[in-house]
Amino acid sequence: MRSWFASSDKGLADASADLGPHAPTDVEIPPEAIRDALARILKGETFDAPSRSRRFLSYVVEETLAGRADRIKAFSIATDVFGRGADFDSHADPIVRLEAVRLRRAMEQYYERAGTNDPVVISIPKGGYVPAFAWQVLVPPVEALETDRPPRWIVGLVAVVCVGLTVSLALLLEAAGWSPWPRAISTPAVPRLLVRPIDDVSSSPAASALANGLTPEILGQMAKFRDIVTVEGERDNPNAHGARYVLLGGVSLAGSRLRLQARLLDAEDASVLWAHTYDVNYDPRQRIALEEQLAREIATELGQPYGVIYKADAGRSGSDTSGDWESYSCTLSYFIYRANLDARSHPRVRQCLEKTVARFPDYATAWALLAQTYLDELRFRFPVEAATAPASLEKATAAAKRAVELDPRNVRALQAKMLALYFDGQVESALAIGEQAMATNPNDTELMGEYGLRVADSGQWSRGCALVAQARERNPGPLGYYEVILSICSYIERDYAAATMWIRRAAVVDNPAYHLIAAAVFAEAAYPVDAEAERKWLMAHAPEFVTNVRTWVGLRNVPEVDRNRFLTSLSKAGLQF
């Protein structure tokens, strides 16, 4: 389906050259028209992008207009736009790729809404960061095209409503005990990892035994990450099974020192995406324990959310993969949203996941993330778009239940079930599910942090906060969520200096819960100016959240003594509820 306004296409341009005010596609676009198009985007109400994405867009457009398009690389963007240093490594720091993904989505949404009549279209084609410019051509009215195509906004609205009704009906049927989905498992373009046998570099019997034991241990630990298909490979066939990534390595022994060198390659071009050397003491009596330790460290590094494979996929364009990349990338976008848990991104993520489960009803992870997205709407009181039905605990519970039924060993599904039970007040059952999930995959730091928070909130502060601290230490991704929790942990211990340090470091500035916790911490730490700033932010951006703060605290099942103390701190910050 085409909208009434479409990007340049030669045949379409020929047919419509005399039908509207926009210039034909073969006319060179003057720089002033491009700069006007850029200004329209940046001022557009539907251009939902943070300031750094706006700087990104302005930078690449101006560099191109200045004749320096060949200079637009990840390194130049990272250093000139995001303030990274000369040691910037795009493989270790995915900020440019992640911001490019966010920017493309924001621009697509802009042109779907306010930008349908813009004379010039700016885009950033996948596979690079150099922008493209095109005249936007007016398509003939439906009568001239001899078709009954309705306007894009009508079709889009119908699609959203239909998807929403489909998902809602499916969830209601599932909650009633009847499953409408087929049993055949279908998933989108999830990554496939080929684990090649670990080599014995030193050619010694001990090293050979270690290498032979390490390979199946890595396979077993990686298999715990259900969103990565892990397959065993052969030394002479690195691209077997349609793998997207290849893991290989070698071990050597020198006296009591063992060295394991591991590398992750892109299967398409053999480029090295990650490499690490593990240098440890070797005791032959502890060989099996050492194999497990090393395998767990590698699996955590590669497979966890925000890990190496996630970062590689986040920077990969759709044309680089087979299968339904769009549906898989929806789960990647969830974790981009998860970094800040902001109200602006939430509707897009929810709609994306609803479309994914409608298209892939057997995709357990998408159901699990959808359940958590529904719960976010409830626990943060995010505003709901007019065309979207509000979430409910029942809807979240049904989605989590569906995820666990599809894959009982999927920790994201177990995590969703844990959260649904917890916010339903079934604390003991929730923590039991969390224990089960941790036993299923102790390498998943996203799960570890979320479970640790539930343990802490339930009153087991020391144990829960220790888990959160461990998750933060092992997680390479955005750390703000963990640091907010650690601020609460320090607050509970009455270490207000540490609580202040953690809350300032976290800066999850688009989430109302962050500002609520910051207000309490600053009030107790005797920073009245900061506490007042947090109060003003809350009253300006989330007044209903403040009004219902007792409900918000109650949802978290915090012990009464801690709950009352927190409310007192909020009163000290000047909040009235």
Summary of the structure (lengths in Angstrom):
residues: 577
radius of gyration: 25.9
end to end distance: 50.1
largest distance: 82.9
contacts: 1898
relative contact order: 0.07
helix: 57%
strand: 9%
